[in-house]
């Protein structure tokens, strides 16, 4: 074994480094041989607060049992700065004064020797957020060492002074025991929540970095686990690493690399979902016209089944990602998918070992939640009569909201109904019949474009409701992350508000208001401002600016669901009335994360005439504190202009992109590609303040002229 290999293995002796406030309580790694002791006890706790905002924070706690295996655990600590836990996940947390008590939940009560369990919580703070320094597990103070509680040990090895690897086999972390075979519902419940290692091993280039992400490391998986995720989906594209017919042998180096990453994840205690990913559209979509598809598919799964035959039962196989077949309607497509799913199951089950009862995940066509595809997959499940099967679909939201098109800029009733409809259909088709379901990917399509495609507050409302309703329908969810959410080397979330809302939704609801923005005109007289409270079954506790509570009756009033900021409070909050955000408030509710409200000063934006080309055209824009919500495009002569002309409202960042710092609104080549030459187009820009501005563009060949009239 090389030094590098031993260093990788010894990583199991540490917890991943977490950005933010962290305290690792380790006083040594003494190993006790307790031949006469009936109960050796010892523990290590790593506490981190990777996300923090005014008045609130998210914390992660990793508890490693260094003593004898325990069944049922209670962890106690004291907050040094008056912090309060507001909700938790993967543990039942209560608080009395400064003392906090966390107890295991049904699926994580057992901690084997050297195994780790993780839980997390959201909390509130005022003044400071000092890290706690002492933790007690089942009555034993966690010092990082082991002691016998009933008899002295017969021999003791000295605590090592360094982490330098030796030739001895490294200490490994034993994953917690999964639910018994055949209890697929319990296993899938234990997989909640999940995370996708996207755009790495599924890259369609020569290696895992070809789509821009760095090489996967053990530290990355450690840190993802520390965030409270219990399962990880590892998408893999295999077609670029296969030999020729008839064997289609997987390159040994590539297969070994996948095995290495899978084993890292299993060692961290994850449930792991391994699949065939972008092969689905690269070559599998040619089925049935290409007779080699099924042969190649069978060859891949035959090799994977053999390679992972004896792996932990916490490794789960997914037959294929987002299956699709060119030139086939729903009936033909579902028939072809049934052929692949059936072949997949037969190969895995016949390979023996742990594969005989391994959990297998089968998708619908396109991983769609449309009833026709759910029914087709349900028929496959009936024919297979296998208790260890899981259904999977993906959900990226109501499409007009997910990409900001057709004027759907808010999480409105239609957007919510699309979500509840999809989850209800999945529940009724599968979960109600004791067949578990995993939402194998979820997110918003706008994530892959401009960060302002979906307005922040509306985005947070979507994810709050998504997590809540998934819990109602007993669905396990796996966040799609292609590197845009959790930093692959920084281990920091790019949007702390988003992940705070997602984590909160795993266990409770959060409140909000009708908008996270209050616009105050710079030139008009200041007036009181109203917002509608979305209580979501909670109680409104009050408003806070930083660590200062606003005064009910003086700074704001509440009447039913109407929250009003008084004129005097608005006047104080906008101060000198500089353009943009003048103040930020935090609306607090009886549970969940606080809701941020920005107080913004604005004047109507100013657009200017411009000339350019279809490949490069930007409208000079003085935003003056405002933000663009959407754009309409119609021909002056009548009819909708530009792409997707079934609507006048164009797709954000596909046809237009605002840039507040550069003071421009760019019309993209994709927009002009579908604008009639010589026709004058009227654009209407809708801003979040409610301001609407009109602008005109005319395309003449590759030349574009823009004017105010």
Secondary structure as a PSIPRED ss2 file (coil, helix, strand):
# PSIPRED VFORMAT (PSIPRED V4.0)

   1 X C   1.000  0.000  0.000
   2 X C   1.000  0.000  0.000
   3 X H   0.000  1.000  0.000
   4 X H   0.000  1.000  0.000
   5 X H   0.000  1.000  0.000
   6 X H   0.000  1.000  0.000
   7 X H   0.000  1.000  0.000
   8 X H   0.000  1.000  0.000
   9 X H   0.000  1.000  0.000
  10 X H   0.000  1.000  0.000
  11 X H   0.000  1.000  0.000
  12 X H   0.000  1.000  0.000
  13 X H   0.000  1.000  0.000
  14 X C   1.000  0.000  0.000
  15 X C   1.000  0.000  0.000
  16 X C   1.000  0.000  0.000
  17 X C   1.000  0.000  0.000
  18 X C   1.000  0.000  0.000
  19 X C   1.000  0.000  0.000
  20 X C   1.000  0.000  0.000
  21 X E   0.000  0.000  1.000
  22 X E   0.000  0.000  1.000
  23 X E   0.000  0.000  1.000
  24 X E   0.000  0.000  1.000
  25 X C   1.000  0.000  0.000
  26 X C   1.000  0.000  0.000
  27 X C   1.000  0.000  0.000
  28 X C   1.000  0.000  0.000
  29 X C   1.000  0.000  0.000
  30 X C   1.000  0.000  0.000
  31 X E   0.000  0.000  1.000
  32 X E   0.000  0.000  1.000
  33 X E   0.000  0.000  1.000
  34 X C   1.000  0.000  0.000
  35 X C   1.000  0.000  0.000
  36 X C   1.000  0.000  0.000
  37 X C   1.000  0.000  0.000
  38 X C   1.000  0.000  0.000
  39 X C   1.000  0.000  0.000
  40 X E   0.000  0.000  1.000
  41 X E   0.000  0.000  1.000
  42 X E   0.000  0.000  1.000
  43 X E   0.000  0.000  1.000
  44 X E   0.000  0.000  1.000
  45 X E   0.000  0.000  1.000
  46 X E   0.000  0.000  1.000
  47 X E   0.000  0.000  1.000
  48 X E   0.000  0.000  1.000
  49 X E   0.000  0.000  1.000
  50 X E   0.000  0.000  1.000
  51 X E   0.000  0.000  1.000
  52 X E   0.000  0.000  1.000
  53 X E   0.000  0.000  1.000
  54 X C   1.000  0.000  0.000
  55 X C   1.000  0.000  0.000
  56 X E   0.000  0.000  1.000
  57 X E   0.000  0.000  1.000
  58 X E   0.000  0.000  1.000
  59 X E   0.000  0.000  1.000
  60 X E   0.000  0.000  1.000
  61 X E   0.000  0.000  1.000
  62 X E   0.000  0.000  1.000
  63 X E   0.000  0.000  1.000
  64 X E   0.000  0.000  1.000
  65 X E   0.000  0.000  1.000
  66 X C   1.000  0.000  0.000
  67 X C   1.000  0.000  0.000
  68 X C   1.000  0.000  0.000
  69 X C   1.000  0.000  0.000
  70 X E   0.000  0.000  1.000
  71 X E   0.000  0.000  1.000
  72 X C   1.000  0.000  0.000
  73 X C   1.000  0.000  0.000
  74 X E   0.000  0.000  1.000
  75 X E   0.000  0.000  1.000
  76 X E   0.000  0.000  1.000
  77 X E   0.000  0.000  1.000
  78 X E   0.000  0.000  1.000
  79 X C   1.000  0.000  0.000
  80 X C   1.000  0.000  0.000
  81 X C   1.000  0.000  0.000
  82 X C   1.000  0.000  0.000
  83 X C   1.000  0.000  0.000
  84 X E   0.000  0.000  1.000
  85 X E   0.000  0.000  1.000
  86 X E   0.000  0.000  1.000
  87 X E   0.000  0.000  1.000
  88 X E   0.000  0.000  1.000
  89 X E   0.000  0.000  1.000
  90 X C   1.000  0.000  0.000
  91 X C   1.000  0.000  0.000
  92 X E   0.000  0.000  1.000
  93 X E   0.000  0.000  1.000
  94 X E   0.000  0.000  1.000
  95 X E   0.000  0.000  1.000
  96 X E   0.000  0.000  1.000
  97 X C   1.000  0.000  0.000
  98 X C   1.000  0.000  0.000
  99 X E   0.000  0.000  1.000
 100 X E   0.000  0.000  1.000
 101 X E   0.000  0.000  1.000
 102 X E   0.000  0.000  1.000
 103 X E   0.000  0.000  1.000
 104 X C   1.000  0.000  0.000
 105 X C   1.000  0.000  0.000
 106 X C   1.000  0.000  0.000
 107 X C   1.000  0.000  0.000
 108 X C   1.000  0.000  0.000
 109 X C   1.000  0.000  0.000
 110 X E   0.000  0.000  1.000
 111 X E   0.000  0.000  1.000
 112 X C   1.000  0.000  0.000
 113 X C   1.000  0.000  0.000
 114 X C   1.000  0.000  0.000
 115 X C   1.000  0.000  0.000
 116 X E   0.000  0.000  1.000
 117 X E   0.000  0.000  1.000
 118 X E   0.000  0.000  1.000
 119 X E   0.000  0.000  1.000
 120 X E   0.000  0.000  1.000
 121 X E   0.000  0.000  1.000
 122 X E   0.000  0.000  1.000
 123 X E   0.000  0.000  1.000
 124 X E   0.000  0.000  1.000
 125 X C   1.000  0.000  0.000
 126 X C   1.000  0.000  0.000
 127 X C   1.000  0.000  0.000
 128 X C   1.000  0.000  0.000
 129 X C   1.000  0.000  0.000
 130 X C   1.000  0.000  0.000
 131 X C   1.000  0.000  0.000
 132 X C   1.000  0.000  0.000
 133 X C   1.000  0.000  0.000
 134 X C   1.000  0.000  0.000
 135 X E   0.000  0.000  1.000
 136 X E   0.000  0.000  1.000
 137 X E   0.000  0.000  1.000
 138 X C   1.000  0.000  0.000
 139 X C   1.000  0.000  0.000
 140 X E   0.000  0.000  1.000
 141 X E   0.000  0.000  1.000
 142 X C   1.000  0.000  0.000
 143 X C   1.000  0.000  0.000
 144 X C   1.000  0.000  0.000
 145 X C   1.000  0.000  0.000
 146 X E   0.000  0.000  1.000
 147 X E   0.000  0.000  1.000
 148 X E   0.000  0.000  1.000
 149 X C   1.000  0.000  0.000
 150 X C   1.000  0.000  0.000
 151 X C   1.000  0.000  0.000
 152 X C   1.000  0.000  0.000
 153 X C   1.000  0.000  0.000
 154 X C   1.000  0.000  0.000
 155 X E   0.000  0.000  1.000
 156 X E   0.000  0.000  1.000
 157 X E   0.000  0.000  1.000
 158 X C   1.000  0.000  0.000
 159 X C   1.000  0.000  0.000
 160 X C   1.000  0.000  0.000
 161 X C   1.000  0.000  0.000
 162 X C   1.000  0.000  0.000
 163 X C   1.000  0.000  0.000
 164 X C   1.000  0.000  0.000
 165 X C   1.000  0.000  0.000
 166 X C   1.000  0.000  0.000
 167 X C   1.000  0.000  0.000
 168 X C   1.000  0.000  0.000
 169 X C   1.000  0.000  0.000
 170 X C   1.000  0.000  0.000
 171 X C   1.000  0.000  0.000
 172 X C   1.000  0.000  0.000
 173 X C   1.000  0.000  0.000
 174 X C   1.000  0.000  0.000
 175 X C   1.000  0.000  0.000
 176 X C   1.000  0.000  0.000
 177 X C   1.000  0.000  0.000
 178 X C   1.000  0.000  0.000
 179 X C   1.000  0.000  0.000
 180 X C   1.000  0.000  0.000
 181 X C   1.000  0.000  0.000
 182 X C   1.000  0.000  0.000
 183 X C   1.000  0.000  0.000
 184 X H   0.000  1.000  0.000
 185 X H   0.000  1.000  0.000
 186 X H   0.000  1.000  0.000
 187 X H   0.000  1.000  0.000
 188 X H   0.000  1.000  0.000
 189 X H   0.000  1.000  0.000
 190 X H   0.000  1.000  0.000
 191 X C   1.000  0.000  0.000
 192 X C   1.000  0.000  0.000
 193 X C   1.000  0.000  0.000
 194 X E   0.000  0.000  1.000
 195 X E   0.000  0.000  1.000
 196 X E   0.000  0.000  1.000
 197 X C   1.000  0.000  0.000
 198 X C   1.000  0.000  0.000
 199 X C   1.000  0.000  0.000
 200 X C   1.000  0.000  0.000
 201 X C   1.000  0.000  0.000
 202 X C   1.000  0.000  0.000
 203 X C   1.000  0.000  0.000
 204 X C   1.000  0.000  0.000
 205 X C   1.000  0.000  0.000
 206 X C   1.000  0.000  0.000
 207 X C   1.000  0.000  0.000
 208 X C   1.000  0.000  0.000
 209 X C   1.000  0.000  0.000
 210 X C   1.000  0.000  0.000
 211 X C   1.000  0.000  0.000
 212 X C   1.000  0.000  0.000
 213 X C   1.000  0.000  0.000
 214 X C   1.000  0.000  0.000
 215 X C   1.000  0.000  0.000
 216 X C   1.000  0.000  0.000
 217 X C   1.000  0.000  0.000
 218 X H   0.000  1.000  0.000
 219 X H   0.000  1.000  0.000
 220 X H   0.000  1.000  0.000
 221 X H   0.000  1.000  0.000
 222 X H   0.000  1.000  0.000
 223 X H   0.000  1.000  0.000
 224 X H   0.000  1.000  0.000
 225 X H   0.000  1.000  0.000
 226 X H   0.000  1.000  0.000
 227 X C   1.000  0.000  0.000
 228 X C   1.000  0.000  0.000
 229 X C   1.000  0.000  0.000
 230 X C   1.000  0.000  0.000
 231 X E   0.000  0.000  1.000
 232 X E   0.000  0.000  1.000
 233 X E   0.000  0.000  1.000
 234 X E   0.000  0.000  1.000
 235 X C   1.000  0.000  0.000
 236 X C   1.000  0.000  0.000
 237 X C   1.000  0.000  0.000
 238 X C   1.000  0.000  0.000
 239 X H   0.000  1.000  0.000
 240 X H   0.000  1.000  0.000
 241 X H   0.000  1.000  0.000
 242 X E   0.000  0.000  1.000
 243 X C   1.000  0.000  0.000
 244 X C   1.000  0.000  0.000
 245 X C   1.000  0.000  0.000
 246 X C   1.000  0.000  0.000
 247 X C   1.000  0.000  0.000
 248 X C   1.000  0.000  0.000
 249 X C   1.000  0.000  0.000
 250 X E   0.000  0.000  1.000
 251 X C   1.000  0.000  0.000
 252 X H   0.000  1.000  0.000
 253 X H   0.000  1.000  0.000
 254 X H   0.000  1.000  0.000
 255 X H   0.000  1.000  0.000
 256 X H   0.000  1.000  0.000
 257 X H   0.000  1.000  0.000
 258 X H   0.000  1.000  0.000
 259 X H   0.000  1.000  0.000
 260 X H   0.000  1.000  0.000
 261 X H   0.000  1.000  0.000
 262 X H   0.000  1.000  0.000
 263 X H   0.000  1.000  0.000
 264 X H   0.000  1.000  0.000
 265 X H   0.000  1.000  0.000
 266 X H   0.000  1.000  0.000
 267 X H   0.000  1.000  0.000
 268 X C   1.000  0.000  0.000
 269 X C   1.000  0.000  0.000
 270 X C   1.000  0.000  0.000
 271 X E   0.000  0.000  1.000
 272 X E   0.000  0.000  1.000
 273 X E   0.000  0.000  1.000
 274 X E   0.000  0.000  1.000
 275 X E   0.000  0.000  1.000
 276 X C   1.000  0.000  0.000
 277 X C   1.000  0.000  0.000
 278 X C   1.000  0.000  0.000
 279 X H   0.000  1.000  0.000
 280 X H   0.000  1.000  0.000
 281 X H   0.000  1.000  0.000
 282 X H   0.000  1.000  0.000
 283 X C   1.000  0.000  0.000
 284 X H   0.000  1.000  0.000
 285 X H   0.000  1.000  0.000
 286 X H   0.000  1.000  0.000
 287 X C   1.000  0.000  0.000
 288 X C   1.000  0.000  0.000
 289 X C   1.000  0.000  0.000
 290 X C   1.000  0.000  0.000
 291 X C   1.000  0.000  0.000
 292 X H   0.000  1.000  0.000
 293 X H   0.000  1.000  0.000
 294 X H   0.000  1.000  0.000
 295 X H   0.000  1.000  0.000
 296 X H   0.000  1.000  0.000
 297 X H   0.000  1.000  0.000
 298 X H   0.000  1.000  0.000
 299 X H   0.000  1.000  0.000
 300 X H   0.000  1.000  0.000
 301 X H   0.000  1.000  0.000
 302 X H   0.000  1.000  0.000
 303 X H   0.000  1.000  0.000
 304 X H   0.000  1.000  0.000
 305 X H   0.000  1.000  0.000
 306 X H   0.000  1.000  0.000
 307 X H   0.000  1.000  0.000
 308 X C   1.000  0.000  0.000
 309 X C   1.000  0.000  0.000
 310 X C   1.000  0.000  0.000
 311 X C   1.000  0.000  0.000
 312 X C   1.000  0.000  0.000
 313 X C   1.000  0.000  0.000
 314 X C   1.000  0.000  0.000
 315 X E   0.000  0.000  1.000
 316 X E   0.000  0.000  1.000
 317 X E   0.000  0.000  1.000
 318 X E   0.000  0.000  1.000
 319 X C   1.000  0.000  0.000
 320 X C   1.000  0.000  0.000
 321 X C   1.000  0.000  0.000
 322 X C   1.000  0.000  0.000
 323 X C   1.000  0.000  0.000
 324 X C   1.000  0.000  0.000
 325 X C   1.000  0.000  0.000
 326 X C   1.000  0.000  0.000
 327 X C   1.000  0.000  0.000
 328 X C   1.000  0.000  0.000
 329 X C   1.000  0.000  0.000
 330 X H   0.000  1.000  0.000
 331 X H   0.000  1.000  0.000
 332 X H   0.000  1.000  0.000
 333 X H   0.000  1.000  0.000
 334 X H   0.000  1.000  0.000
 335 X H   0.000  1.000  0.000
 336 X H   0.000  1.000  0.000
 337 X H   0.000  1.000  0.000
 338 X H   0.000  1.000  0.000
 339 X H   0.000  1.000  0.000
 340 X H   0.000  1.000  0.000
 341 X H   0.000  1.000  0.000
 342 X H   0.000  1.000  0.000
 343 X H   0.000  1.000  0.000
 344 X H   0.000  1.000  0.000
 345 X H   0.000  1.000  0.000
 346 X H   0.000  1.000  0.000
 347 X H   0.000  1.000  0.000
 348 X H   0.000  1.000  0.000
 349 X H   0.000  1.000  0.000
 350 X H   0.000  1.000  0.000
 351 X C   1.000  0.000  0.000
 352 X C   1.000  0.000  0.000
 353 X H   0.000  1.000  0.000
 354 X H   0.000  1.000  0.000
 355 X H   0.000  1.000  0.000
 356 X H   0.000  1.000  0.000
 357 X C   1.000  0.000  0.000
 358 X C   1.000  0.000  0.000
 359 X C   1.000  0.000  0.000
 360 X E   0.000  0.000  1.000
 361 X E   0.000  0.000  1.000
 362 X E   0.000  0.000  1.000
 363 X E   0.000  0.000  1.000
 364 X C   1.000  0.000  0.000
 365 X H   0.000  1.000  0.000
 366 X H   0.000  1.000  0.000
 367 X H   0.000  1.000  0.000
 368 X C   1.000  0.000  0.000
 369 X C   1.000  0.000  0.000
 370 X C   1.000  0.000  0.000
 371 X H   0.000  1.000  0.000
 372 X H   0.000  1.000  0.000
 373 X H   0.000  1.000  0.000
 374 X H   0.000  1.000  0.000
 375 X H   0.000  1.000  0.000
 376 X H   0.000  1.000  0.000
 377 X H   0.000  1.000  0.000
 378 X H   0.000  1.000  0.000
 379 X H   0.000  1.000  0.000
 380 X H   0.000  1.000  0.000
 381 X H   0.000  1.000  0.000
 382 X H   0.000  1.000  0.000
 383 X H   0.000  1.000  0.000
 384 X H   0.000  1.000  0.000
 385 X C   1.000  0.000  0.000
 386 X C   1.000  0.000  0.000
 387 X C   1.000  0.000  0.000
 388 X C   1.000  0.000  0.000
 389 X E   0.000  0.000  1.000
 390 X E   0.000  0.000  1.000
 391 X E   0.000  0.000  1.000
 392 X E   0.000  0.000  1.000
 393 X E   0.000  0.000  1.000
 394 X E   0.000  0.000  1.000
 395 X E   0.000  0.000  1.000
 396 X C   1.000  0.000  0.000
 397 X C   1.000  0.000  0.000
 398 X C   1.000  0.000  0.000
 399 X H   0.000  1.000  0.000
 400 X H   0.000  1.000  0.000
 401 X H   0.000  1.000  0.000
 402 X H   0.000  1.000  0.000
 403 X H   0.000  1.000  0.000
 404 X C   1.000  0.000  0.000
 405 X C   1.000  0.000  0.000
 406 X C   1.000  0.000  0.000
 407 X C   1.000  0.000  0.000
 408 X C   1.000  0.000  0.000
 409 X C   1.000  0.000  0.000
 410 X C   1.000  0.000  0.000
 411 X C   1.000  0.000  0.000
 412 X C   1.000  0.000  0.000
 413 X H   0.000  1.000  0.000
 414 X H   0.000  1.000  0.000
 415 X H   0.000  1.000  0.000
 416 X H   0.000  1.000  0.000
 417 X H   0.000  1.000  0.000
 418 X H   0.000  1.000  0.000
 419 X H   0.000  1.000  0.000
 420 X H   0.000  1.000  0.000
 421 X H   0.000  1.000  0.000
 422 X H   0.000  1.000  0.000
 423 X H   0.000  1.000  0.000
 424 X H   0.000  1.000  0.000
 425 X H   0.000  1.000  0.000
 426 X H   0.000  1.000  0.000
 427 X H   0.000  1.000  0.000
 428 X H   0.000  1.000  0.000
 429 X H   0.000  1.000  0.000
 430 X C   1.000  0.000  0.000
 431 X H   0.000  1.000  0.000
 432 X H   0.000  1.000  0.000
 433 X H   0.000  1.000  0.000
 434 X C   1.000  0.000  0.000
 435 X C   1.000  0.000  0.000
 436 X C   1.000  0.000  0.000
 437 X E   0.000  0.000  1.000
 438 X E   0.000  0.000  1.000
 439 X E   0.000  0.000  1.000
 440 X E   0.000  0.000  1.000
 441 X E   0.000  0.000  1.000
 442 X E   0.000  0.000  1.000
 443 X C   1.000  0.000  0.000
 444 X C   1.000  0.000  0.000
 445 X H   0.000  1.000  0.000
 446 X H   0.000  1.000  0.000
 447 X H   0.000  1.000  0.000
 448 X H   0.000  1.000  0.000
 449 X C   1.000  0.000  0.000
 450 X C   1.000  0.000  0.000
 451 X C   1.000  0.000  0.000
 452 X C   1.000  0.000  0.000
 453 X C   1.000  0.000  0.000
 454 X C   1.000  0.000  0.000
 455 X C   1.000  0.000  0.000
 456 X H   0.000  1.000  0.000
 457 X H   0.000  1.000  0.000
 458 X H   0.000  1.000  0.000
 459 X H   0.000  1.000  0.000
 460 X H   0.000  1.000  0.000
 461 X H   0.000  1.000  0.000
 462 X H   0.000  1.000  0.000
 463 X H   0.000  1.000  0.000
 464 X H   0.000  1.000  0.000
 465 X H   0.000  1.000  0.000
 466 X H   0.000  1.000  0.000
 467 X H   0.000  1.000  0.000
 468 X H   0.000  1.000  0.000
 469 X H   0.000  1.000  0.000
 470 X H   0.000  1.000  0.000
 471 X H   0.000  1.000  0.000
 472 X H   0.000  1.000  0.000
 473 X C   1.000  0.000  0.000
 474 X C   1.000  0.000  0.000
 475 X C   1.000  0.000  0.000
 476 X E   0.000  0.000  1.000
 477 X E   0.000  0.000  1.000
 478 X E   0.000  0.000  1.000
 479 X E   0.000  0.000  1.000
 480 X C   1.000  0.000  0.000
 481 X C   1.000  0.000  0.000
 482 X C   1.000  0.000  0.000
 483 X C   1.000  0.000  0.000
 484 X C   1.000  0.000  0.000
 485 X C   1.000  0.000  0.000
 486 X E   0.000  0.000  1.000
 487 X C   1.000  0.000  0.000
 488 X C   1.000  0.000  0.000
 489 X C   1.000  0.000  0.000
 490 X C   1.000  0.000  0.000
 491 X C   1.000  0.000  0.000
 492 X C   1.000  0.000  0.000
 493 X E   0.000  0.000  1.000
 494 X C   1.000  0.000  0.000
 495 X C   1.000  0.000  0.000
 496 X H   0.000  1.000  0.000
 497 X H   0.000  1.000  0.000
 498 X H   0.000  1.000  0.000
 499 X H   0.000  1.000  0.000
 500 X H   0.000  1.000  0.000
 501 X H   0.000  1.000  0.000
 502 X H   0.000  1.000  0.000
 503 X H   0.000  1.000  0.000
 504 X H   0.000  1.000  0.000
 505 X H   0.000  1.000  0.000
 506 X C   1.000  0.000  0.000
 507 X C   1.000  0.000  0.000
 508 X C   1.000  0.000  0.000
 509 X C   1.000  0.000  0.000
 510 X C   1.000  0.000  0.000
 511 X C   1.000  0.000  0.000
 512 X E   0.000  0.000  1.000
 513 X E   0.000  0.000  1.000
 514 X C   1.000  0.000  0.000
 515 X C   1.000  0.000  0.000
 516 X C   1.000  0.000  0.000
 517 X E   0.000  0.000  1.000
 518 X E   0.000  0.000  1.000
 519 X E   0.000  0.000  1.000
 520 X E   0.000  0.000  1.000
 521 X E   0.000  0.000  1.000
 522 X C   1.000  0.000  0.000
 523 X C   1.000  0.000  0.000
 524 X C   1.000  0.000  0.000
 525 X C   1.000  0.000  0.000
 526 X C   1.000  0.000  0.000
 527 X C   1.000  0.000  0.000
 528 X C   1.000  0.000  0.000
 529 X E   0.000  0.000  1.000
 530 X E   0.000  0.000  1.000
 531 X E   0.000  0.000  1.000
 532 X E   0.000  0.000  1.000
 533 X E   0.000  0.000  1.000
 534 X E   0.000  0.000  1.000
 535 X C   1.000  0.000  0.000
 536 X C   1.000  0.000  0.000
 537 X C   1.000  0.000  0.000
 538 X C   1.000  0.000  0.000
 539 X C   1.000  0.000  0.000
 540 X E   0.000  0.000  1.000
 541 X E   0.000  0.000  1.000
 542 X E   0.000  0.000  1.000
 543 X E   0.000  0.000  1.000
 544 X E   0.000  0.000  1.000
 545 X E   0.000  0.000  1.000
 546 X C   1.000  0.000  0.000
 547 X C   1.000  0.000  0.000
 548 X E   0.000  0.000  1.000
 549 X E   0.000  0.000  1.000
 550 X C   1.000  0.000  0.000
 551 X C   1.000  0.000  0.000
 552 X E   0.000  0.000  1.000
 553 X C   1.000  0.000  0.000
 554 X C   1.000  0.000  0.000
 555 X C   1.000  0.000  0.000
 556 X E   0.000  0.000  1.000
 557 X E   0.000  0.000  1.000
 558 X E   0.000  0.000  1.000
 559 X E   0.000  0.000  1.000
 560 X C   1.000  0.000  0.000
 561 X C   1.000  0.000  0.000
 562 X E   0.000  0.000  1.000
 563 X E   0.000  0.000  1.000
 564 X E   0.000  0.000  1.000
 565 X E   0.000  0.000  1.000
 566 X C   1.000  0.000  0.000
 567 X H   0.000  1.000  0.000
 568 X H   0.000  1.000  0.000
 569 X H   0.000  1.000  0.000
 570 X H   0.000  1.000  0.000
 571 X H   0.000  1.000  0.000
 572 X H   0.000  1.000  0.000
 573 X H   0.000  1.000  0.000
 574 X H   0.000  1.000  0.000
 575 X C   1.000  0.000  0.000
 576 X C   1.000  0.000  0.000
 577 X C   1.000  0.000  0.000
 578 X C   1.000  0.000  0.000
 579 X C   1.000  0.000  0.000
 580 X E   0.000  0.000  1.000
 581 X E   0.000  0.000  1.000
 582 X E   0.000  0.000  1.000
 583 X E   0.000  0.000  1.000
 584 X E   0.000  0.000  1.000
 585 X E   0.000  0.000  1.000
 586 X E   0.000  0.000  1.000
 587 X E   0.000  0.000  1.000
 588 X E   0.000  0.000  1.000
 589 X E   0.000  0.000  1.000
 590 X C   1.000  0.000  0.000
 591 X C   1.000  0.000  0.000
 592 X C   1.000  0.000  0.000
 593 X C   1.000  0.000  0.000
 594 X C   1.000  0.000  0.000
 595 X E   0.000  0.000  1.000
 596 X E   0.000  0.000  1.000
 597 X E   0.000  0.000  1.000
 598 X E   0.000  0.000  1.000
 599 X E   0.000  0.000  1.000
 600 X E   0.000  0.000  1.000
 601 X E   0.000  0.000  1.000
 602 X E   0.000  0.000  1.000
 603 X C   1.000  0.000  0.000
 604 X C   1.000  0.000  0.000
 605 X C   1.000  0.000  0.000
 606 X E   0.000  0.000  1.000
 607 X E   0.000  0.000  1.000
 608 X C   1.000  0.000  0.000
 609 X C   1.000  0.000  0.000
 610 X E   0.000  0.000  1.000
 611 X E   0.000  0.000  1.000
 612 X E   0.000  0.000  1.000
 613 X E   0.000  0.000  1.000
 614 X C   1.000  0.000  0.000
 615 X C   1.000  0.000  0.000
 616 X E   0.000  0.000  1.000
 617 X E   0.000  0.000  1.000
 618 X E   0.000  0.000  1.000
 619 X E   0.000  0.000  1.000
 620 X E   0.000  0.000  1.000
 621 X E   0.000  0.000  1.000
 622 X E   0.000  0.000  1.000
 623 X C   1.000  0.000  0.000
 624 X C   1.000  0.000  0.000
 625 X C   1.000  0.000  0.000
 626 X C   1.000  0.000  0.000
 627 X C   1.000  0.000  0.000
 628 X E   0.000  0.000  1.000
 629 X E   0.000  0.000  1.000
 630 X E   0.000  0.000  1.000
 631 X E   0.000  0.000  1.000
 632 X E   0.000  0.000  1.000
 633 X E   0.000  0.000  1.000
 634 X E   0.000  0.000  1.000
 635 X E   0.000  0.000  1.000
 636 X C   1.000  0.000  0.000
 637 X C   1.000  0.000  0.000
 638 X C   1.000  0.000  0.000
 639 X C   1.000  0.000  0.000
 640 X E   0.000  0.000  1.000
 641 X C   1.000  0.000  0.000
 642 X C   1.000  0.000  0.000
 643 X C   1.000  0.000  0.000
 644 X C   1.000  0.000  0.000
 645 X C   1.000  0.000  0.000
 646 X C   1.000  0.000  0.000
 647 X C   1.000  0.000  0.000
 648 X C   1.000  0.000  0.000
 649 X E   0.000  0.000  1.000
 650 X C   1.000  0.000  0.000
 651 X C   1.000  0.000  0.000
 652 X E   0.000  0.000  1.000
 653 X C   1.000  0.000  0.000
 654 X C   1.000  0.000  0.000
 655 X C   1.000  0.000  0.000
 656 X E   0.000  0.000  1.000
 657 X E   0.000  0.000  1.000
 658 X E   0.000  0.000  1.000
 659 X E   0.000  0.000  1.000
 660 X C   1.000  0.000  0.000
 661 X C   1.000  0.000  0.000
 662 X C   1.000  0.000  0.000
 663 X C   1.000  0.000  0.000
 664 X E   0.000  0.000  1.000
 665 X E   0.000  0.000  1.000
 666 X E   0.000  0.000  1.000
 667 X E   0.000  0.000  1.000
 668 X C   1.000  0.000  0.000
 669 X H   0.000  1.000  0.000
 670 X H   0.000  1.000  0.000
 671 X H   0.000  1.000  0.000
 672 X H   0.000  1.000  0.000
 673 X C   1.000  0.000  0.000
 674 X C   1.000  0.000  0.000
 675 X C   1.000  0.000  0.000
 676 X C   1.000  0.000  0.000
 677 X C   1.000  0.000  0.000
 678 X C   1.000  0.000  0.000
 679 X C   1.000  0.000  0.000
 680 X E   0.000  0.000  1.000
 681 X E   0.000  0.000  1.000
 682 X E   0.000  0.000  1.000
 683 X E   0.000  0.000  1.000
 684 X E   0.000  0.000  1.000
 685 X E   0.000  0.000  1.000
 686 X E   0.000  0.000  1.000
 687 X E   0.000  0.000  1.000
 688 X C   1.000  0.000  0.000
 689 X C   1.000  0.000  0.000
 690 X C   1.000  0.000  0.000
 691 X C   1.000  0.000  0.000
 692 X E   0.000  0.000  1.000
 693 X E   0.000  0.000  1.000
 694 X E   0.000  0.000  1.000
 695 X E   0.000  0.000  1.000
 696 X E   0.000  0.000  1.000
 697 X E   0.000  0.000  1.000
 698 X E   0.000  0.000  1.000
 699 X E   0.000  0.000  1.000
 700 X E   0.000  0.000  1.000
 701 X C   1.000  0.000  0.000
 702 X C   1.000  0.000  0.000
 703 X E   0.000  0.000  1.000
 704 X E   0.000  0.000  1.000
 705 X E   0.000  0.000  1.000
 706 X E   0.000  0.000  1.000
 707 X E   0.000  0.000  1.000
 708 X C   1.000  0.000  0.000
 709 X C   1.000  0.000  0.000
